[in-house]
Amino acid sequence: MIALFILLLIVGFVALIKGADLFVDGSAALAKNLKVPSLIIGLTIVAMGTSAPELAVSTSAAIAGANEIALSNVIGSNMFNLLVVLGACALFHPVPVDKIVLKRDFPISIIVTVFIFAVVGVKALFGGKVIGAAMSEVAGKVYRWTGIVLLLCFIAYIVYLIMDAKRHPEPETEGERKPYWKCFLFIILGIALIVGGGQAVVRSAEYIAKAAGMTETLIGLTIVAVGTSLPELVTSVVAARKGETGLAIGNVVGSNIFNLMLILGISSAIHPVEANVASVFDLGILIIVSLIVLLFSVSKKKILRWEGIIMILVYVADVIFAIFRK
């Protein structure tokens, strides 16, 4: 039986890589046809496609009224995107960070994170519900009104991106263009392979880990957390290797904004999301991590290889902390 799941694991990784390849090619070709920067495609189509697994899981859980993990899932995915996805991209190729991302998109993701922290954590901190409390104890909620505010902000953000793309069309470039039907075929096939491959990797890895004696908590913090972010990781690394760095950085920042505004917004609008003490601490860590990555990005207008190594090591340290905290 384990041999079958090992085979499924290998097939899943192959599907992920091939799907990311098709997805990046289709997205880059679409950007060329629409005369918009690949960054815009990365912030919208690519970000939405790679966030599809988190959206499906969180929405289903919210409808069932069991969305307590929605917040921790969003925090974990954003942490992984910032530290591991960008860090891994930097290992292959220094990642230039567009000045528009530095001035607009990155600050938006940090401001929204601070807003959620304020809604969830400030009252809990001043009310004495965090210091000395058990990590699993409920500290606050992401209320329904918060979710509606997040969704309205998300709609405004997307509308602004579309208007901005129309105001600043990308100049004509040489080279053969793919027809629109082929662009969308590549994108749809790519998403299908990415989502299917990601699910195959998570399910098979989870079974193998259980067979090896790993605990549910450890599996959740490692395999499942990494598995739900595999689409972002593979897509961004493939984009970076193909020289589509705009897609890579756009995918990461766009996915983080999608996670915060759309996924958490839908989840909490359907059913208020409870936040435990651990999530309050993790939100604080996410804000600090976001500021560190922003500092790396601003310093040389790119993320260098040594900075990528530091980012990956910080993620490893955070996972170890999460495993051993009480």
Secondary structure, 3 states (H helix, E strand, C coil): CHHHHHHHHHHHHHHHHHHHHHHHHHHHHHHHHHCCCHHHHHHHHHHHHHCHHHHHHHHHHHHCCCCCHHHHHHHHHHHHHHHHHHHHHHHHCCEECCHHHHHHHHHHHHHHHHHHHHHHHHHHHHCCCCCCCCCCCEEEEECHHHHHHHHHHHHHHHHHHHHHHHHCCCCCCCCCCCCHHHHHHHHHHHHHHHHHHHHHHHHHHHHHHHHCCCCHHHHHHHHHHHHHCHHHHHHHHHHHHCCCHHHHHHHHHHHHHHHHHHHHHHHHHHCCEEEEHHHHHHHHHHHHHHHHHHHHHHHHCEECHHHHHHHHHHHHHHHHHHHHCC
